[in-house]
Amino acid sequence: MRQVSGGLLLTIRRKEQRTTPRAGTTTEFVRDEYGFEAFYNFAITPWMQLTPDIQVIRPAQKEIIATGKEVGTATVLGFRLQLVL
């Protein structure tokens, strides 16, 4: 028996109005956060499933406060092996 399934997830988190002082000015350092996840589930045997996964996250924090460098989008790859006994 071969079972295959998959799914998608989109997350949107609205920013809160936060500001921080820097050099006598007020700078907004948060933004909307977006996340996307996709996975595919393979039933290799009736008792073993393999699930590859990818997540793409654009964080709410716009920049590192101490340095002013932009915080970029993160991509996370993963695998899960599940044994059903």
N, C-alpha and C positions, 0 to 999 in steps of 0.2 A: 504494500500500500504506500503510495507516494503522495504526500500532502505538501502543498506549497501555499503560502499566504504572504501578504505584504500589507504595508500601511504607510500613511503619511500623517504628519502632524505639523501644524503651523501655529506658533505662539506669538502673540503681539501683546506687549506690555506697555501701556502708555506711561510717559515720563511724569515724574512729579516735578513741581517747580522748585528746584534747589539751585542756589547760587553760592559761589565762594569768592571772597575778595582776593584779588591778586594785583599788586602794584597800584593800589588806590582805585581799581575799577572792580566791577562785579561781572564775573564770567559765568555763564551757564555751562555746567560740566556734565549734565546728563541729557539723554535723548531717549526716544522710543526704543524698546528692545524687541528684536525679532529672533525667532528660532524656527528651524525647520528640521524635521527628523524623518528619515525613510528607513525601512527595514524590510527584509525578506526572510521568510521562515521556510527552511527545507527540512522535511522529515526524511532523514537518511535511512533510518530503519524505524520500525514501530516504536522503539524505545529510545531513539537518539534524534535530536533536532539541532540543526545549526542555523543561527540567525545572525547574518551580517547586518551592520547598522551604520548609518552616517548621520551626523548632526552638524548643522551649520548655525552658528550663534553670532548675532551682532549685538554685543553687550550694550547696556544702558549707559555705561560710563564712556564719555567721549574722549577724555584725555587723562593722562596721569597728572595729578595736580602738582606734584613736586617738580616734574620736568617739563610739562606741557606737551609731551609726546602723545600722539593719537593712539587710542586703543583700537586695534583692528578686529576684524571678524575672525572667529575661531572655527576650525573644522576638526571634528572628532570622529575617528573611525573606530569601530569596535566589532567584536565577534562574541557570540554567546553559544556555548555548547551545553545542551541540556540532556541529561540522562534520566529517563523515567523508569523507575524500578518497581 
